[in-house]
Amino acid sequence: MSEVSEQKITPVLNGAAETMLQSFYARAMYSKNPKHRFHDAKAEEIVAKLDYDFSKAENDAAMSGGVVARTVVIDEIVSVFIAENPDCTVVNIACGLDTRAYRMDNGRLTWYNLDLPETIEVRDSVYHESGRISTIACSAFDPSWAEQVKVRGKMLFIIEGLTMYLTADQVGAMLGIIRDNFDNAYVCMECLCPAFVKKEGFEKSIQATGATFTWGANSFDDLGRLANGFKKVKDDNILRGMWVLNPAYKLITWIPIMKKFSEKILIFEKK
């Protein structure tokens, strides 16, 4: 399914596409922590094979903390779905170099990693994926990607680290492709708190890529027309992931304002 290249890889990316490298580095470094909640040996291995300056990511505690917290929570959500639907199909939209497929693989599921062609070129040069875990090189707004998802059934769509760089119309178009092409569609979508749109300066490594935050939502109800054809399952957030980073966070995350301003993870399904 995957064979990691031995050659050094020099990724050529910019803007929102480049942010995947910052997130990937944050997960790899957290994995090296002896007290980690998730171990990502593949991420650790691949970081060493990339010819890229990760110094800004290394010094960006806000970015790395958020990435780890959301990873803990989304891993939990995905693992529960897979346990309940062991023969499911997962589509990881804007996958970047994400290794969740390997942490979650039960030997039965089918997993498609979807991203822009230039990003998949980098991913393919590292992973060489095929079979049950494979890639689709296509924009998330191009309906043709749906035709490449050949294995259907219980469907889980993961949208992580993407919506904050989109417009509302782009979010609606992406969800419309899922709605119009798949039955049994279950969506796990991370969203930035709207109060932090245009405040990417808090995460210096993200700002350095030239990417800007453009959209956010606090709840499924905030999606309005963008989520036509879907119904709410649960509004979640990354706070319990923050507890993993530091148990002391439990002392403050009960405060309503913390929940309000935290990153949200919206879970919904096709009607």
Secondary structure, DSSP 4 states (H G I P E B T S, - for coil): -----SS-B-----HHHHHHHHHHHHHHHHHTSTT-SS--HHHHHHHTTB----HHHHT-HHHHHHHHHHHHHHHHHHHHHHHH-TT-EEEEET-TT--HHHHH--SS-EEEEEE-HHHHHHHHHHH--BTTEEEEES-TT-GGGGGG----SSEEEEE-S-GGGS-HHHHHHHHHHHHHH-SSEEEEEEE--GGGTT-GGGSHHHHHTT-------SSHHHHGGGGTTEEEEEEEESHHHHHHH-GGGGGTTTSHHHHHHS-EEEEEEE-
